[in-house]
Amino acid sequence: MNKIIELQKELLEYISETLIRSDETISVAESVTSGCLQLSFSQMPNASMFYKGGMTAYTLPVKVKLLDVDQEEAKQCDCVSENIAETMALNVSKLYETDWGIATTGYCTPIRNSSYKIFAYFSFAYKGEIILTHKLELHPKTEALSAQLFYTEFILGCFKTEINKLLTLK
């Protein structure tokens, strides 16, 4: 258990140091992770130097109103699709005026609308462009909190990879 906590701490510290060193900022729009990413960013060393904030937009009306998600499209897919995640990532970074935007949408419990599956989409926007969108699928018997924590850790690991790619290009 201590080894897992230490690895998570190292990941958070690495992201923090990298964003500070590159003088870049980030914001987050969450649905399925319901604040777990926001909590993670707030726990990073010197978070106020790069983390401008985030929101949990859990319902269709909130996603439409605050993140400019297309209402008809959202109704058709229950707010869960690759395009919804991308729209959320782009618009949260616009709203908070950040270099980076991360968004999540999906299911942490198997319900009829998800065809009784557990899955999520996440997307990274960088300077107004989508650089990564991915779908994660979990076993339908995964506990809801375990799913949210897995999504969060996986997304942070992917984010580390993406910032590494971009830094080598600079």
HELIX and SHEET records of a PDB file:
HELIX    1   1 ASN A    2  ARG A   21  1                                  20    
HELIX    2   2 CYS A   36  SER A   42  1                                   7    
HELIX    3   3 ALA A   47  MET A   49  5                                   3    
HELIX    4   4 LEU A   60  LEU A   67  1                                   8    
HELIX    5   5 GLN A   71  CYS A   77  1                                   7    
HELIX    6   6 GLU A   82  TYR A   96  1                                  15    
HELIX    7   7 ARG A  112  SER A  114  5                                   3    
HELIX    8   8 ALA A  144  LEU A  169  1                                  26    
SHEET    1   A 5 TYR A  51  THR A  56  0                                        
SHEET    2   A 5 ILE A  26  GLU A  30  1                                        
SHEET    3   A 5 TRP A 100  GLY A 106  1                                        
SHEET    4   A 5 ILE A 118  TYR A 126 -1                                        
SHEET    5   A 5 GLU A 129  LEU A 138 -1                                        
END                                                                             
